[in-house]
Amino acid sequence: MADISPPDSNRRAGKRGAEKSGKVADFRYRPPSQPNGRKRDRTPKSRDESGAPAQRSKSPFQKGRKQAYAALDLGTNNCRLLIARPSGENFTVIDAFSRVVRLGEGLAHSGKLSDEAMERTMGALQVCAEKLRRRNVHLARSVATEACRRAANGEAFIERVRQETGIALDIITAEEEARLAVLGCHVLLDDDPGPAVIFDIGGGSTELVLIEPGDKVPHILDWQSVPWGVVSLTDTVGRCEGTSDERLTRYTEMRRVVADSFAEFAERIANHRSDLSRIRLLGTSGTVTTLASLHLELPHYDRRAVDGLVVPSQSMRTISSNLSSMSFEERGGLPCIGKDRADLVVAGCAILESILDIWPSERLGVADRGIREGILRSLMAADARAEHKLGKLRNGRDD
């Protein structure tokens, strides 16, 4: 098979010891524009958990009131929303939403978001907008990732979303995507010393981050984003269908393509640490959580059983190999996969196996958390700092 070029040829790599971006944007939910110049009735119509009409506090720092925060992650394959309230150093989720939208379907060939993909995504975002209204969210951040970064009509779609739903999506960089994923899931790493690689297999890209654990936030030593995710890799190389030999050929080509993209980052890490087998691995993605569910032989997906699980890497390899040899119908009949994931999970397996080829760790950590949790922690931390600063100013005036 001929060589395949990445759909996005921009080199996206970090530098050892590079500073994290630290970007925390204040994206408050914006109501959709009203036609004919009519002003929107700003009387709150949402209700709280008790069924009583919800009221917005006069100040975001009103004493004793726990604000609701929201994080929306629009990826190449999924649209996910999380709404939570602070609870000590953590937070309590009060609402959530996830839907497979395949926004990036066909993007690798056309360079644009298709009308069908945008309509599917708009339907999911309308649901998210209603949840944001109903939960009376104080502060939200909504981000879009690889599909909107690459698409020629990505910016136009973002504007349409703002006009029709009131959701102001921020197209974040690959670096910011990697940072948020680390911030959202690094707490699941064990207490062993030394560096770890956190990876996020998305729909349109995969982020790899080498970190050194710290007291609260780990130090990012190096990172890489490659434009291969479950959607972009499947669209480019092709679906693993046909005869057994044809499926094997496709899967082998997927692994080769991904390995070539990982090579530069793998070489940099090898220079950083000679004993690669001692680098811990933590994966956050639908691929990793799905394979972990199959490892546990769950009849249906259970986040409580999967999030934070540590599995033998060889088990994940065996499952990946078995899935790549199955037909679409056979994969779709397995628990926790179904038809929604049956055609894309093979690409995820190829990416995962390529990662395990480079870093042959005996164990693999599994995270059902990532960008959304990273956003929520950023928002809550920024608000807490602002509240603390405001309190100091008030005390100064009282003096």
N, C-alpha and C positions, 0 to 999 in steps of 0.2 A: 504494500500500500504506500502511496506517495506520502512525503512529509506533509505534515499539517501545521500551519501557522496559527498561533493563538488569535482569537477574534479581536483582541485588543493588544497591539504590539507595544504599548507604552510600558517601559520598565518600571515596576513598582516594587521597590525594595527599601528596607530601612537601613540604618547604619548602626553598627555596634555602639552602644552607649548613647544613641540618639535620644533626645528628650521626647517624651510623649506630647501629643498635641495639646492636651488639657482643655480642649474646647468644650464648653458647656453653654449651649445656646438657650435663650429664654423664648421658647416657641409656645406662646399661649394659644389655646384653641380659639380659632376665629370663626364666627358664624358665617354661613354662606351668604354670598351677595344676594340682594333682593331685587327682583325685576321691577321695571317702571319707576325706579327711584323711591320705592316705598321703604320706610324705615322699619327695621325689625323691632318687634315688641320685646323689650329686654326683661320683662317680668319673668323670673325663673319659673319654669314649668316642670322641672324634673323633681323626682321624689327620692327621699332617702330610704334606707333599708326598712324603716318602720312604716313607710307608706305616707308619711307626712310630707308636705311640700318642702323641698330643699331650699335653703337660703344661703346665699354667698355671704361670707364674713366680710365685714368692712375692711379688715386688714388681713393680709395673708399670714400675719403673725399673731392673730388674736389668741390671747392666752387660753390654754385648755382645749383648743380646737385642733383636731388632726385633719389636715388637708388631704385631699385626694390628688394623686399625681398619676400621670399616664405616659406610657411609652408605646409608640407605634413603629413597627419595623416592616417596611414594604420591601421585600426581597424579590429575587428573580422568579422564585417559585411560590412563596407563601406571603400572606398578609397576616401579621400577628399584632395583637393589642394586649397590653397589660395595664390594669388600673390598680393602684395600691395606696395604702396609708402607712406612714411611718410607725414602727413598733420597736422601740428601743434602738439598737444599732441595725436592725433589719427592717422589714416591712411586711405587711399583711395584704395579700391579694384580695381585692373585693370584686373584681370582674376581669374577664379575659375573653379573647376571641382569636381564632386561628382558622384560616381557610386557604386551601391550595388554589392559587389564581393563575399560575404559570404566565406571569407577565412577560417573561423573556422568551416565550416559545417562538421559535423561528427567527429570533434576533441575530443569531450567528450567521444566517444567510442573507437576511434583508437589511440589517443595520438599523431597523426601526421596530418600534412596538406595533404589533398588529392591532387592527380595530377590534377583533374578537378578544384578544388578551386584555386590552384596555377596558372593554365593557365588563368582562369578568371581574377585573380589579375594582372598577367603580362600584359594582354591586357590593363587594366586600367592604370598601371604604365607607359606603353609606351606612352600613351596619355599625362600623366603628364610630362614625360621627354621632349616631344616635346614642351609643353607649357613653360617649364623652358628654353629651348633653344631659343624659339621665343621671349620670354619676356626679354632675356638678364639679367637674375637674378644675382644680385651682391652677395647675401648671402641667403642661404636656410638652413633650418633644416627639416629633414624628420624622422619621428618617427614611430615605430611599437609598438603595445600594446599587449593585453592579448593573442591573438592567437599565436603570435610568441614567447611570453614569455613561453608558456606552451608546444608548439609542440616540439617533439623530433627532428624534421628536421627544426626547425625555423631558426637556424643559417645558415644552408645550403641554405635555401631559400633566406635569406638576401644576402648571397654572390652571388647567381644567379642573383638577382635583380641588384646588383652592376655591375656585369660583362655585363649584357645584356642591361641595361638602363643607367648606370652611376649614378643612385640614391643611395646614401649611407644612408641606413636606420639605425637608432639607436633604438635598443630595450630598451625602457625606463622602469623603475620600476613603480610599482603601485603608489608609493609615488610621483614620478615625474609626472605621469599622473594626479593625483589629484591636484597637485600644478598648473599645466598648465591650467587645467580646471577652477580653481578658478581665476587665473590671467586673463583668457580670458573673464569671464562673471560677475565678482563681481560688476562691475560698474552699473549693472542693479538693484542692491538692492536699496530699498527705503532708505530714510534718517533717518528712525526710529533707535533709539539706541538699543544696545543689540546684542546678537549673532544671527547667522543665519546658516542654514544648506544648503550647496550647494551640489547637487547630480548629478551624470552623469551616466545614464543607457546606457551602451555600448552593444556591441555584445557578449563579453565574460566575462565581469565583470561590477560591479557597484561600483563607488567610492562615499563615503559619507564624507563630510568635514565640521566640525564645525569651524566657523570663528568668529572673532571679528573685525568689520570694523575698518580700519585705515585711515590715510590721503590719501595715494595713493594705498598702497598694504595692504590687510587685514592680520591680524595675525591669523595663523592657530592654533587653540586650540587643536584639536584632529581630527583624520581621520581614515577611515577604507575602505579597498577594499575587496569585496567578489567576488568569482569567478562565479557569476551568472549574465549573460546578456541575451539579447533576444535570441541569438543563443544557448549558452550553456545550458540555462534553458529549452528551447524547445527540444533540442536534448536529454537531460537527463530525463525529466519528460514525454515528448511526446507531440504531437500536440493536441490541443483541438478540436478534431473532433468526429464523431460518433453521438450518440443520444444526446438529451439535457442533460440527466442525466450523460452521459459519459463526456460531455464537462464540466459540473459543477464539476465533480469529479477531472478531470485533473487540472482545474483552482484552486480549493481548495488546491490541493497538491502543486501546484506551490507557492501559497501564504505561505503555511506552511514551505516549504523548504527555501524560502527567509527569512521569519521571523526568523527562527532558526539562520541563518547566521548573521542577523542584531542584535541579542539579546545582545551580548557583548557590542557593540558600544552604543546601546540604554541605557544600564545600566550605562555606563560611563557618558553619557550626562545627564541622570537623576540625577546623583550625582553632576554634575556641575551646573544644573539649575532645580529647583523644578517645576516651571511653564512651562511645555513643550509646552503648547498651544501658548505661546508668542514667541516661536522660529520661525523666518521667514524661508520660504522654497523657494529655487530657483533651478529649474531643467533645465539641459542642456542635451538634447538627442532627437533622432528622435521620441521616444515614446511621450515625453511631447509636442513637437511641433505638432505632428500629432493629438493628442487629443485636443490641443488648437484650431487647425483648424476646427475640428468637433464641438467644442464648439461655434465657430464663424459662423458655417455653411457656410464655404467658398466653392465655387464651384471648386477651385483649390488652391494649396498651395501658400501663399503670405508671404514671409519673413517679409516684412515691417509691416504687420498686426499682426504677431505673436511674433517677437522678442521684448522683453520688456513688453509683455502683462501680466497682473495679473488677474487670474481667480479664481472663488470660488472653493475651494477644493472639495466640494460636487458635483459640476458639473463634475469634472474629475472622481470622483468615479462612478457616474451614467453612464457616457460614458464607463468607463472600464467594469463595470458590464454588460452593454448591448453588448459590443463587445465580451465578453467571452461567451455569450450565443448564438451568431450567428454562422452560418456555414462558412466555408472558402469562399464559393461563395458569401454569403451575405456581408461579410467583404470586399471582393475584389471589390464589386460593389459600395462601398462608396467613395465619393470624398476624395482625399488626402491620401488614403490608397492603393488601387489597389492590384494587385496580388503580387507585390514585397514585400509588408509589411503584407499581409493578414494572413500569417501563423505565423509571429513572433510578431505581435503587441500584441497578447494576453499575452505572457510572459512579455512584457513591462508593460502591465496593472497590472499584478500580482505584479511586483516589485514596481510599483508606489503606489498601494494600501497598500502594506506592509509598505512603508515609511510613508504614511498618517496615518496608524494605530499607528505608534510609535510617530509621531509628528503631532497631530491633529490641525494643523494650519488652520484657516478659509480661508486663501488665499494662492495661489501658483504662484510664479513668473515663467515666461517662457523665456528661452534664446535659441535663434538660433545662438549660438556662444559658443566657448569653447577652446579646445586644440589648434586648429590652430591659433586662435586669441591670445592665451597666448604665443605661440611660436613667433608670429610676434612682439608682444610687447617686449618680451625678447631680440630678435635680434636687434630691433631698439634701445632699451635702451642701450644695450651693445655697439653698434656702436656709439651712441651719446656720451657715456662716453669715448670711445677711441678717438673720434674726439676732445672732450674737452681736454683730456690729451695731445694729439698731438699738439693742439694749444698752450697749456701752454709751452710745450717743445720748440716749435718754437719761441715763444715770449722770452723765456729765452735765447735762442741763439742769438736772435736779440739784446738783451740787452748787 
